[in-house]
Amino acid sequence: ALRAAQARLDAVQVEIIAGDALSVAAGLPAGSFDVVFLDPPFDAHLQAPALDAARRLLASDGLIYLEAPAPLPPEQAQQAGLEVIRQAGAGQVAFHLLRVPTA
């Protein structure tokens, strides 16, 4: 479906990479993304490793959008070197906008 949308939109600047997200992230250059979207499977215990990987990939003023089964405690965000700047919920999903804390 992603490749079909890419072709339909003639999105030549888009690169689709298939693989294990944490392994792929480990091979990407640090600081190379302005926005990272995270929606790990809620029952797979991937939230903390995904946040760590996303933090490494963020540009200095980048943002992470995270979906989770519950609100992210500020302490957990701090452990990943991040701060929650907005969070809310809809149904059974909590969503968050995070960034690297400013000095």
GIKA-V364346 format. One record per residue. NEAR is the number of other C-alpha atoms within 12 Angstrom. Layout:
{{NEAR} {NEAR}}
This chain:
{{8} {15} {16} {11} {14} {15} {15} {11} {12} {13} {14} {12} {9} {13} {13} {17} {14} {12} {11} {13} {24} {23} {15} {17} {28} {21} {16} {18} {16} {19} {22} {22} {22} {22} {24} {31} {27} {31} {26} {24} {17} {19} {11} {13} {14} {23} {28} {29} {23} {34} {41} {27} {32} {44} {41} {32} {31} {30} {20} {22} {21} {27} {32} {39} {32} {39} {31} {33} {24} {20} {24} {32} {19} {19} {14} {19} {30} {20} {19} {27} {25} {35} {29} {29} {21} {19} {23} {21} {18} {14} {11} {13} {20} {23} {26} {33} {29} {37} {32} {31} {20} {13} {6}}
